[in-house]
């Protein structure tokens, strides 16, 4: 049985497009996600992470480390490329 296709909201698609263009989701000291100086709702990051549409930029370092964060995964790139 095939899994249901992932349906993105407009915001989730915009975030993935920004990541495709080289942006990075960073986390502050309160675990709040930020994208290009704009705060994101934590549930947006959780959805993208849960569906493996984003991945850590450098898995050897803490995601909270300066210059590290989340980038688009191959699965995320494939999802936005097909629609």
Order of alpha helices (4+ residues) and beta strands (2+ residues): alpha-beta-beta-beta-alpha-beta-beta-alpha
